[in-house]
Amino acid sequence: MQSLTDTEKRLTIHLEGKLHTGYALIRKSLAEIKQRREEYRRAKEKEVPKPQDAAKPAPSGKPEDPSAKPKEEDKSRPSETDKK
């Protein structure tokens, strides 16, 4: 016959065991990682400009992409004025 303290002893041994304490540590670390990741995402959202702001020209009036050039006309095809 088992005594009432046997259940208490088993519970105490379980809670103090390596597996239980290891998983408790993993759960705690995972919660900390999730919190840091959420804080990082919130900070990044504040830094990223809104899509409507990204389309505005640079304050100097120059295009934002220095390699952007106006399109040149295609000289290989005759234009409407050349046909006449």
Secondary structure, 3 states (H helix, E strand, C coil): CCCHHHHHHHHHHHHHCHHHHHHHHHHHHHHHHHHHHHHHHHHHHHHCCCHHHHCCCCCCCCCCCCCCCCCCCCCCCCCHHHHC
